[in-house]
Amino acid sequence: MEVKLTIDQLRRLIEYSAKMGAKVILSKSGEVKPYLKKSEACKKYGRKNVEHWIREGLITARKDGNYSAAWRIDLLEIESVKNSMELSDLFIEQEI
């Protein structure tokens, strides 16, 4: 199977890959928190998006304790989903 990419698509793919690589390193080194509170994720990515991605099983909201414990979302997981959505939009947009 042959996949043809435009220069712009290839550039964006490399850009997103480099950004994700940097986030992995920063997260694993402790420079960036590996998790976001659900409320932080909603502010950054939009409540509708976050709720939709949770419903679809694309991201997992985790709760450490009972009752008043905050929901948290893995930073790399949500960034991967966001980047995938943006890239798929770019590819679909350029096909039309």
Phi, psi and omega in degrees: 000131180253130178247126180255128179241145172282165177300320180295317179298316179296317178300314180294321178299315179294320179299311180296322179296316179296317179296318179294320178300317178296319180294323177298312181297314181296321180292314181290333179275352179088004179288332180232141178298135180286344181233152171247146169293152181301322180294323177295318179298320180295321178293320185281321187248353181095130183302316181299317179298310183299312180298319179296315181295325176292313179302319181283351180080015180283329174229159181241125174270128183245146178234123184285323184232196179258169173058265190267005180294141182280147173284142178229154183229134180296127182299314182293325179296311183289325177295320179298317179295315180300314180296320178298317179296315180295317180294318180295323176298319180296315182293318179294318180300320183280343178283330185285000000 
